[in-house]
Amino acid sequence: MANEINTKQNENEVVRENKLTFEDQVIKKIAGIASNDVKGILSMSGGFMSGLTDRFRSTEDITKGIDAEVGERQVALDLKVIVEYGKNIPSIFQDAVSKIKKSVHDMTGLDVVEINMHVEDVMTRSEFDAKSKSSKEEEEKRDLK
């Protein structure tokens, strides 16, 4: 969970260590934002309905469906996704890996050594939009009560 930069001075001087660390949540958020740019991923979620309702709340959790193991210099990520029907899933996976690795490395200096993507569901865009709309309406009704 850290990027360490050690500096050593003469024997008579104090040795100081500078340390840069990242919370797992920060890495998960960077990965979540990067995955939003991947065409073909309809949703990142820990569960379909909870993912849909979270998408429409003002406190949306962009890290839902992402688990991270953050080491001193490396990161491993697990993603749970819903992909769009008719799209090439291996291409979506490669695009996600490329964008996430670049974003995490550019922002933190950490190397992403492993990304696992679990496809939870496949939906057409219209099916996803319909379920999203009905979930949003249900959430609004609950908020009015």
GROMACS elastic network, one bead per residue, 0.5 to 0.9 nm:
[ bonds ]
;  ai    aj funct       b0    kb
    1    20     6  0.85831   500
    1    21     6  0.54939   500
    1    22     6  0.56663   500
    1    23     6  0.69509   500
    1    24     6  0.75112   500
    1    69     6  0.82329   500
    1    73     6  0.72508   500
    1    74     6  0.80375   500
    1    75     6  0.83668   500
    2    19     6  0.68093   500
    2    20     6  0.55058   500
    2    22     6  0.62568   500
    2    70     6  0.79875   500
    2    71     6  0.64784   500
    2    73     6  0.63935   500
    2    74     6  0.88092   500
    2   110     6  0.86177   500
    3    19     6  0.62456   500
    3    20     6  0.50349   500
    3    21     6  0.59454   500
    3    22     6  0.83761   500
    3    71     6  0.86566   500
    3    72     6  0.54540   500
    3    73     6  0.56760   500
    3    74     6  0.89835   500
    3   108     6  0.83007   500
    3   109     6  0.76267   500
    3   110     6  0.73208   500
    4    17     6  0.78232   500
    4    18     6  0.64510   500
    4    20     6  0.59771   500
    4    21     6  0.80093   500
    4    72     6  0.73766   500
    4    73     6  0.82317   500
    5    17     6  0.66222   500
    5    18     6  0.54048   500
    5    19     6  0.59878   500
    5    20     6  0.78623   500
    6    15     6  0.85823   500
    6    16     6  0.70573   500
    6    18     6  0.59911   500
    6    19     6  0.78141   500
    7    15     6  0.68319   500
    7    16     6  0.60362   500
    7    17     6  0.60148   500
    7    18     6  0.75295   500
    8    11     6  0.86605   500
    8    13     6  0.85986   500
    8    14     6  0.80894   500
    8    15     6  0.52805   500
    8    16     6  0.67604   500
    8    17     6  0.81176   500
    9    12     6  0.79778   500
    9    13     6  0.59417   500
    9    14     6  0.70333   500
    9    15     6  0.60933   500
    9    16     6  0.83147   500
   10    13     6  0.53895   500
   10    14     6  0.80051   500
   10    15     6  0.83045   500
   11    14     6  0.77011   500
   11    15     6  0.83879   500
   21    72     6  0.78877   500
   22    25     6  0.80936   500
   22    26     6  0.64208   500
   22    27     6  0.72463   500
   22    70     6  0.80059   500
   22   108     6  0.81571   500
   23    26     6  0.53915   500
   23    27     6  0.69955   500
   23    28     6  0.89143   500
   23    70     6  0.80714   500
   24    27     6  0.53343   500
   24    28     6  0.62274   500
   24    29     6  0.86500   500
   24    67     6  0.84062   500
   24    68     6  0.61082   500
   24    69     6  0.70007   500
   24    70     6  0.61680   500
   25    29     6  0.60497   500
   25    30     6  0.86615   500
   25    63     6  0.73715   500
   25    67     6  0.89078   500
   25    68     6  0.79963   500
   26    29     6  0.51058   500
   26    30     6  0.63054   500
   26    31     6  0.86798   500
   26    63     6  0.89771   500
   27    30     6  0.51745   500
   27    31     6  0.62294   500
   27    32     6  0.85719   500
   27    68     6  0.71227   500
   27    70     6  0.78541   500
   27    75     6  0.82639   500
   27    77     6  0.89959   500
   27   104     6  0.68465   500
   27   108     6  0.84701   500
   28    31     6  0.51024   500
   28    32     6  0.60392   500
   28    33     6  0.86560   500
   28    62     6  0.81498   500
   28    63     6  0.54268   500
   28    64     6  0.86069   500
   28    66     6  0.61118   500
   28    67     6  0.68071   500
   28    68     6  0.62152   500
   28    77     6  0.80158   500
   29    33     6  0.61504   500
   29    34     6  0.85020   500
   29    61     6  0.86555   500
   29    62     6  0.61199   500
   29    63     6  0.52679   500
   29    66     6  0.85924   500
   30    33     6  0.53032   500
   30    34     6  0.61741   500
   30    35     6  0.86177   500
   30    62     6  0.89592   500
   30    63     6  0.85328   500
   30   100     6  0.75931   500
   30   103     6  0.67840   500
   30   104     6  0.63055   500
   30   107     6  0.83438   500
   31    34     6  0.50891   500
   31    35     6  0.60554   500
   31    36     6  0.87106   500
   31    62     6  0.88960   500
   31    63     6  0.78459   500
   31    66     6  0.79132   500
   31    77     6  0.84298   500
   31    96     6  0.89957   500
   31    99     6  0.83952   500
   31   100     6  0.52912   500
   31   101     6  0.81726   500
   31   103     6  0.73124   500
   31   104     6  0.68702   500
   32    35     6  0.51361   500
   32    36     6  0.64048   500
   32    44     6  0.78089   500
   32    62     6  0.55001   500
   32    63     6  0.55652   500
   32    64     6  0.80472   500
   32    65     6  0.87294   500
   32    66     6  0.73149   500
   32   100     6  0.82309   500
   33    36     6  0.52619   500
   33    37     6  0.72689   500
   33    62     6  0.69242   500
   33    63     6  0.84757   500
   33   100     6  0.85881   500
   33   103     6  0.89895   500
   34    37     6  0.56378   500
   34    38     6  0.74171   500
   34    96     6  0.76397   500
   34    99     6  0.59488   500
   34   100     6  0.54432   500
   34   101     6  0.89776   500
   34   102     6  0.88738   500
   34   103     6  0.66084   500
   34   104     6  0.87073   500
   35    38     6  0.52745   500
   35    39     6  0.87159   500
   35    41     6  0.76652   500
   35    44     6  0.83016   500
   35    95     6  0.87832   500
   35    96     6  0.58266   500
   35    97     6  0.86712   500
   35    99     6  0.71344   500
   35   100     6  0.66327   500
   36    39     6  0.79144   500
   36    41     6  0.74565   500
   36    42     6  0.85297   500
   36    43     6  0.83002   500
   36    44     6  0.85482   500
   37    41     6  0.86153   500
   37    96     6  0.83117   500
   37    99     6  0.80650   500
   38    41     6  0.60839   500
   38    42     6  0.89828   500
   38    92     6  0.69224   500
   38    93     6  0.88703   500
   38    95     6  0.64841   500
   38    96     6  0.59426   500
   38    99     6  0.78821   500
   39    42     6  0.80159   500
   39    84     6  0.86818   500
   39    87     6  0.89946   500
   39    92     6  0.70487   500
   39    95     6  0.84381   500
   39    96     6  0.89430   500
   40    82     6  0.86001   500
   40    83     6  0.55110   500
   40    84     6  0.50729   500
   40    85     6  0.82046   500
   40    87     6  0.63031   500
   40    88     6  0.82230   500
   40    89     6  0.79548   500
   40    92     6  0.62885   500
   41    44     6  0.74893   500
   41    81     6  0.66511   500
   41    82     6  0.60132   500
   41    84     6  0.62321   500
   41    92     6  0.73286   500
   41    96     6  0.88781   500
   42    81     6  0.74580   500
   42    82     6  0.55008   500
   42    83     6  0.52808   500
   42    84     6  0.60209   500
   42   122     6  0.88442   500
   42   123     6  0.82331   500
   42   125     6  0.78302   500
   42   128     6  0.75618   500
   43    48     6  0.83038   500
   43    51     6  0.72763   500
   43    52     6  0.78594   500
   43    55     6  0.86052   500
   43    65     6  0.89246   500
   43    80     6  0.85485   500
   43    81     6  0.56840   500
   43    82     6  0.51271   500
   43    83     6  0.71216   500
   44    47     6  0.87793   500
   44    48     6  0.86261   500
   44    51     6  0.69777   500
   44    62     6  0.80185   500
   44    63     6  0.80769   500
   44    64     6  0.63554   500
   44    65     6  0.53048   500
   44    66     6  0.75732   500
   44    79     6  0.73174   500
   44    80     6  0.57980   500
   44    82     6  0.64471   500
   45    48     6  0.60681   500
   45    49     6  0.85425   500
   45    50     6  0.73574   500
   45    52     6  0.79585   500
   45    54     6  0.89656   500
   45    63     6  0.84084   500
   45    64     6  0.51705   500
   45    66     6  0.77475   500
   45    79     6  0.83661   500
   45    80     6  0.58546   500
   45    81     6  0.60644   500
   45    82     6  0.76409   500
   45   120     6  0.85962   500
   46    49     6  0.89650   500
   46    50     6  0.72754   500
   46    51     6  0.65157   500
   46    64     6  0.58425   500
   46    66     6  0.78661   500
   46    80     6  0.64985   500
   46    81     6  0.83408   500
   46   120     6  0.89950   500
   47    50     6  0.55146   500
   47    51     6  0.58147   500
   47    52     6  0.85790   500
   47    64     6  0.88462   500
   47    65     6  0.77830   500
   47    80     6  0.86377   500
   47   120     6  0.83314   500
   48    51     6  0.50971   500
   48    52     6  0.62448   500
   48    53     6  0.88251   500
   48    82     6  0.81401   500
   48   120     6  0.82519   500
   48   121     6  0.84145   500
   49    52     6  0.50874   500
   49    53     6  0.62928   500
   49    54     6  0.85235   500
   49   131     6  0.88413   500
   49   132     6  0.89049   500
   49   135     6  0.76311   500
   50    53     6  0.52947   500
   50    54     6  0.60747   500
   50    55     6  0.86301   500
   51    54     6  0.51374   500
   51    55     6  0.62511   500
   51    61     6  0.86958   500
   51    64     6  0.71329   500
   51    65     6  0.82182   500
   52    55     6  0.51545   500
   52    56     6  0.69995   500
   52   131     6  0.80278   500
   52   132     6  0.59659   500
   52   135     6  0.65692   500
   52   136     6  0.78206   500
   53    56     6  0.55697   500
   53    57     6  0.66162   500
   53    60     6  0.85874   500
   53   132     6  0.78441   500
   53   135     6  0.60241   500
   53   136     6  0.64447   500
   53   138     6  0.88012   500
   53   139     6  0.68733   500
   54    57     6  0.52975   500
   54    58     6  0.82810   500
   54    59     6  0.75040   500
   54    60     6  0.50722   500
   54    61     6  0.63810   500
   54    62     6  0.86159   500
   54    64     6  0.85472   500
   55    58     6  0.82543   500
   55    59     6  0.86140   500
   55    60     6  0.55275   500
   55    61     6  0.75357   500
   55    62     6  0.82270   500
   55   132     6  0.85214   500
   55   136     6  0.86805   500
   56    59     6  0.83031   500
   56    60     6  0.67305   500
   56   132     6  0.85298   500
   56   135     6  0.85574   500
   56   136     6  0.62609   500
   56   139     6  0.82881   500
   57    60     6  0.52231   500
   57    61     6  0.86735   500
   57   136     6  0.86019   500
   57   139     6  0.83961   500
   60    63     6  0.88713   500
   60    64     6  0.89014   500
   61    64     6  0.56934   500
   62    65     6  0.85110   500
   62    66     6  0.87343   500
   63    66     6  0.55310   500
   63    67     6  0.80746   500
   64    67     6  0.83632   500
   64    79     6  0.89477   500
   64    80     6  0.84932   500
   65    78     6  0.79736   500
   65    79     6  0.57027   500
   65    81     6  0.71298   500
   66    77     6  0.69208   500
   66    78     6  0.56694   500
   66    80     6  0.64918   500
   67    76     6  0.83772   500
   67    77     6  0.56850   500
   67    78     6  0.50767   500
   67    79     6  0.66348   500
   67    80     6  0.88398   500
   68    75     6  0.69322   500
   68    76     6  0.57745   500
   68    78     6  0.64921   500
   68    79     6  0.89187   500
   69    74     6  0.84267   500
   69    75     6  0.57028   500
   69    76     6  0.51685   500
   69    77     6  0.64762   500
   69    78     6  0.88181   500
   70    73     6  0.78777   500
   70    74     6  0.62261   500
   70    76     6  0.66176   500
   70    77     6  0.86131   500
   70   110     6  0.88271   500
   71    74     6  0.51020   500
   71    75     6  0.59756   500
   71    76     6  0.84738   500
   71   110     6  0.86860   500
   72    75     6  0.84090   500
   72   110     6  0.80414   500
   73   109     6  0.78090   500
   73   110     6  0.51409   500
   73   111     6  0.64036   500
   73   112     6  0.88389   500
   74   109     6  0.89552   500
   74   110     6  0.52745   500
   74   112     6  0.56866   500
   74   113     6  0.63171   500
   74   114     6  0.89919   500
   75   104     6  0.87643   500
   75   110     6  0.67120   500
   75   111     6  0.60936   500
   75   113     6  0.59728   500
   75   114     6  0.70770   500
   75   115     6  0.87757   500
   76   111     6  0.87909   500
   76   112     6  0.58524   500
   76   113     6  0.57806   500
   76   115     6  0.59113   500
   76   116     6  0.82328   500
   77   112     6  0.77376   500
   77   113     6  0.85153   500
   77   114     6  0.61849   500
   77   116     6  0.62875   500
   77   117     6  0.84144   500
   78   114     6  0.82867   500
   78   115     6  0.57877   500
   78   117     6  0.58709   500
   78   118     6  0.76037   500
   79   115     6  0.74874   500
   79   116     6  0.61195   500
   79   118     6  0.60578   500
   79   119     6  0.83705   500
   80   116     6  0.86224   500
   80   117     6  0.59330   500
   80   119     6  0.59836   500
   80   120     6  0.63696   500
   81   117     6  0.71460   500
   81   118     6  0.62783   500
   81   119     6  0.50309   500
   81   120     6  0.57420   500
   81   121     6  0.72247   500
   81   122     6  0.89231   500
   82   118     6  0.87517   500
   82   119     6  0.58439   500
   82   120     6  0.56032   500
   82   122     6  0.56661   500
   82   123     6  0.72748   500
   83    87     6  0.76990   500
   83    89     6  0.74860   500
   83    92     6  0.84461   500
   83   119     6  0.69913   500
   83   120     6  0.82085   500
   83   121     6  0.65299   500
   83   122     6  0.50089   500
   83   123     6  0.65005   500
   83   124     6  0.84735   500
   84    87     6  0.59649   500
   84    88     6  0.89542   500
   84    89     6  0.86861   500
   84   121     6  0.86929   500
   84   122     6  0.56809   500
   84   123     6  0.52076   500
   84   124     6  0.54848   500
   84   125     6  0.62028   500
   84   128     6  0.84392   500
   85    88     6  0.86135   500
   85   122     6  0.53855   500
   85   123     6  0.50374   500
   85   125     6  0.74567   500
   86    89     6  0.87113   500
   86   122     6  0.87954   500
   86   123     6  0.88010   500
   86   124     6  0.77342   500
   87    91     6  0.82982   500
   87    92     6  0.77557   500
   88    91     6  0.54249   500
   88    92     6  0.63502   500
   88    93     6  0.87933   500
   89    93     6  0.60885   500
   89    94     6  0.86259   500
   89   119     6  0.88275   500
   90    94     6  0.62250   500
   90    95     6  0.86260   500
   91    94     6  0.50857   500
   91    95     6  0.61171   500
   91    96     6  0.85149   500
   92    95     6  0.51139   500
   92    96     6  0.60941   500
   92    97     6  0.85907   500
   93    96     6  0.50836   500
   93    97     6  0.61161   500
   93    98     6  0.85928   500
   93   116     6  0.89718   500
   93   117     6  0.71277   500
   94    97     6  0.50793   500
   94    98     6  0.61180   500
   94    99     6  0.86274   500
   95    98     6  0.51860   500
   95    99     6  0.61636   500
   95   100     6  0.84829   500
   96    99     6  0.52892   500
   96   100     6  0.59244   500
   96   101     6  0.83319   500
   97   100     6  0.53322   500
   97   101     6  0.59287   500
   97   102     6  0.84540   500
   97   114     6  0.88340   500
   97   115     6  0.66183   500
   97   116     6  0.88984   500
   98   101     6  0.53766   500
   98   102     6  0.61810   500
   98   103     6  0.86517   500
   99   102     6  0.52567   500
   99   103     6  0.61119   500
   99   104     6  0.85835   500
  100   103     6  0.51784   500
  100   104     6  0.60215   500
  100   105     6  0.83803   500
  100   112     6  0.81752   500
  100   115     6  0.88698   500
  101   104     6  0.53699   500
  101   105     6  0.60004   500
  101   106     6  0.83701   500
  101   110     6  0.89807   500
  101   111     6  0.71745   500
  101   112     6  0.55366   500
  101   113     6  0.84637   500
  101   115     6  0.87688   500
  102   105     6  0.52706   500
  102   106     6  0.58488   500
  102   107     6  0.84392   500
  102   111     6  0.89046   500
  102   112     6  0.86659   500
  103   106     6  0.52105   500
  103   107     6  0.60614   500
  103   108     6  0.83398   500
  104   107     6  0.54068   500
  104   108     6  0.58171   500
  104   109     6  0.71567   500
  104   110     6  0.65927   500
  104   111     6  0.74109   500
  104   112     6  0.72082   500
  105   108     6  0.53327   500
  105   110     6  0.50273   500
  105   111     6  0.56775   500
  105   112     6  0.72427   500
  106   109     6  0.59158   500
  106   110     6  0.81658   500
  107   110     6  0.82384   500
  108   111     6  0.85773   500
  112   115     6  0.73999   500
  119   122     6  0.75984   500
  123   126     6  0.81062   500
  123   127     6  0.61032   500
  123   128     6  0.60288   500
  124   127     6  0.51348   500
  124   128     6  0.61742   500
  124   129     6  0.85435   500
  125   128     6  0.51438   500
  125   129     6  0.60530   500
  125   130     6  0.85619   500
  126   129     6  0.50138   500
  126   130     6  0.60287   500
  126   131     6  0.85813   500
  127   130     6  0.51726   500
  127   131     6  0.62577   500
  127   132     6  0.84923   500
  128   131     6  0.52194   500
  128   132     6  0.59642   500
  128   133     6  0.85281   500
  129   133     6  0.60260   500
  129   134     6  0.86179   500
  130   133     6  0.51320   500
  130   134     6  0.62568   500
  130   135     6  0.85764   500
  131   134     6  0.51835   500
  131   135     6  0.60412   500
  131   136     6  0.84774   500
  132   135     6  0.51639   500
  132   136     6  0.60942   500
  132   137     6  0.86581   500
  133   136     6  0.50817   500
  133   137     6  0.62193   500
  133   138     6  0.86743   500
  134   137     6  0.51010   500
  134   138     6  0.62027   500
  134   139     6  0.86265   500
  135   138     6  0.51056   500
  135   139     6  0.61861   500
  135   140     6  0.86664   500
  136   139     6  0.50951   500
  136   140     6  0.62206   500
  136   141     6  0.87071   500
  137   140     6  0.50878   500
  137   141     6  0.62525   500
  137   142     6  0.87262   500
  138   141     6  0.51493   500
  138   142     6  0.63269   500
  138   143     6  0.87072   500
  139   142     6  0.51323   500
  139   143     6  0.62194   500
  139   144     6  0.87760   500
  140   143     6  0.50262   500
  140   144     6  0.63165   500
  140   145     6  0.89632   500
  141   144     6  0.52057   500
  141   145     6  0.66704   500
  142   145     6  0.54129   500
